[in-house]
């Protein structure tokens, strides 16, 4: 994408002194959010650090575009967040940190747009994740179904047209790869542990 993206990597307190390798949780932010939301906008101070210690897990909170829904746009080279996470970030984390670099030790979850990303990515890449979760996730990016203010719906719909094409048709089969609900059949076949 020719851009610099930020991610926070939270390690258990005993990481430096441990010979152990650790499982990894990818924790995705919501729309109009940032990688730092999980550290700054939570109800309990240092929640991510506490969870990393309690569960002995590395927690990665990547940042992506404000309304990107964690897919690769077929129209915009600047919106390739699926590729970023799957082909760049996960290999980078596994190469530079003491991870258990295998499916059985890697999970993904997220809030709202991040919940969509977690379910979408786990459905598309079942070889990478053992489990996925969605917290208040957008499971269908068809904005016609959203119970939101019209100005917000129109804003997101216009953004999707830019990313997916002006001829965007939510009912066409070629829309399915970009929305989590388009992967339900594959989710059933994958057999990953899911929580919504």
N, C-alpha and C positions, 0 to 999 in steps of 0.2 A: 504493500500500500504506500510505500515511501513516506512513512510517518513514524514518529516515536510514540509508543504507547507505554503507559505506566501500569505496574502491578505491584501489590504489596505481598510479601512472602513472610508469613508468621511461622516461626519455628518454636517447638517446645523449649522450655528453659534449659532442659538437659541435653539439647541437641549437640552443642559443641563438645561436651565431655562424654558423649555416648558413642559406643562402637556400633550401635544399632542403626538400621535403616528404617525409614518411617513411611507410612501410607500418606497419601496426599488427597486433600479435598479441595476442589476448585469451587469457589464461592462467587457466583456471578451477580452483579448489581442490576438494578432495575433501570427503566427508561429515564433518560435525562440525568442519570446518576454518574458515579465515578468510582474508580477502584478504591477510594478512601472511604466510601459510604459505610462499609462494614466496620470501620474503625472509628468513625466520627459521628455517625447518625444512628447509633444503637442505644437502647434504653439502659444498658448496663455498661459502665466504663470498662474498657479493656476486655470486652466479651470475647473477641476473637482469640486473644492471647490466652485467656482462661480456658477456652475450648481446646486450643492446641495443646496446652499442658494436661488438661483432664483426660483427653483421648489419645495423647501421644501421636499427634498427626501434624503434618505440615499443611497450613491453610494458605492457598493462593487466591488473592482477590484481583483479577485482571480488570483493566479498564477498556471499554469499547465505545463506539459511537452512541450518541444519545437515544436514537430510536432504531437501532440496527438489528435487533432481535437475534443476533448471533449467527446469522447466515452469511453466505457469500452472495453479493449482488451480481447478477449476470450483466448488469448495465454500467456499474460504477466500480472502477478499479480501486477507489478509496474506501470501499465497503467490502472487505474480505475477512470478516472477523472469525468465521468458521475456520478458514485456513490458518489464520493467526493462532487461534487456540490449539487446534489439532496438530498442525505441522510445525509450528514454531515454539509456542509457549510450553506445551507439555514436554517435547524433547529437550528444551532448554532447562526446564526444572529438573528433569531426570538426569541430565548431564552435569549439572552444577550443584546439586544438593544430594544429600544422602537419602534417596527415596527407595522405596520398594517398587521398582519400575515395572509393574505388571498390572494387568486388569484387576486382579483380586485385591489390589491395594490402592485403587484409584476410584474416587467418586466425584460427582458433580451435582451441585444444587444451586438454586438462586431464587431471587425475589422478583416477582412481576415479570418484566421482560427477561430477567435472568432466569426465572423459572422456566420460561419458554425455551431459552437457550439450553438449559440443562437437559430438559426432556428431548428437545430436538437433536442435540449432539449425541446424547446417549443412544437414541434410536438409530442414528446414522452410523455410529462408531461403537457397536457393542463389544468389539474386541479391546476397547480401551477402558471401559468402565464396568465396575461390578454393581454399582447402584447410582440412582439419580433421584433428585427431589425437586419439587417445585413449591415455593411458598407464595401463595396468592398469584400464581403464574398465569400469564396469558397463554392459553393453550391453542387459541385460534386467533390469528392476526387479521381475520376478516373483520374490519372495523364496523361493518354494517350490524354486527351482532353485539357490539359493545354498548353498555349502558353508561354512557358518558355524555358530557356536554358536546353539542354539535361542533363548536370551534375546535375542541381537542380531537374529536373524531376526524374532522376535515384535515387538520394538521397532520395527523398520523397517516391518513389515506393519501395525502399528497406526497408525503415522504416515501411511502411504499411505492407509489407510481414512479418516483424518481429512481428508486432502487431496483424495482422489478419490471418497470416498463409502463409507459402511458396506457398501453392496451390492457392493463391488468384486469383480469377477469377472475374473481374469487371462486367461481364455480367451475373453471376449467381445470382439467387434470394437471396441467403444468404449474398450477399454483401450489399443489400439494407438497412438493419438496421443501417449501419455504415456511410451512406452518406445522406446529407440533401435531395437530390432529390429523394431518396428512400421513403420519407415520404410525398410526394405531396398529395396523396389521403387522408391521415390522416389529413394533414393541412387543406384541403378543408372542411373536416367533422368537425374539431375542431372549426373553425370559429374565431380563435384568430385574433386580429389586427396585421398585419405584414407590415413591410416596408423594402424594399431592395434597 
